[in-house]
Amino acid sequence: MDNCEKLAWLATTWMSFPAIVVALRFFLYRAGVEYGQGEGLTLVDQAILYSQMFFGFMFLGTARGKNNGRRKVIVVSILVILPRLIISLHWAASSLLKP
């Protein structure tokens, strides 16, 4: 179980940077597009986001309360939530910016 936890921790932390980049790129792309218009996430972008989420949930399922367990759980939770939060907040931000 320790190896699975270690693999999930490493995969989640390493895949978080590309996932955040994908989320920011999608957020900026959709900034000038009306709701319901434009393209959605590409298959590659979805693969990055879902893979990162898979390993994040794998870590959360195998995490134990030893050593720095609580800190790692909080870090992984934030890393899994952040890209999805960036993508989902686009419509809230665009509706607030309209006069």
Residue pairs with C-beta under 8 A, 6 or more apart in sequence:
1 62
1 64
4 58
4 62
5 59
5 62
5 63
5 64
7 55
7 58
8 55
8 56
8 58
8 59
8 62
9 59
9 72
9 76
11 51
11 52
11 55
11 58
12 52
12 55
12 56
12 58
12 59
12 76
12 79
12 80
13 75
13 76
13 79
15 48
15 51
15 52
15 55
16 52
16 79
16 82
16 83
18 48
18 52
19 48
19 49
19 52
19 79
19 83
20 82
20 83
20 86
22 41
22 45
22 48
22 49
22 83
23 49
23 82
23 83
23 84
23 86
23 87
24 86
26 41
26 45
26 87
26 90
27 86
27 87
27 89
27 90
29 38
30 38
30 90
30 94
31 90
31 94
35 91
35 94
41 49
41 87
49 83
49 84
52 79
52 80
52 83
53 80
53 84
56 76
56 77
56 79
56 80
57 80
59 72
59 76
60 73
60 76
60 77
60 80
63 69
63 72
63 73
63 76
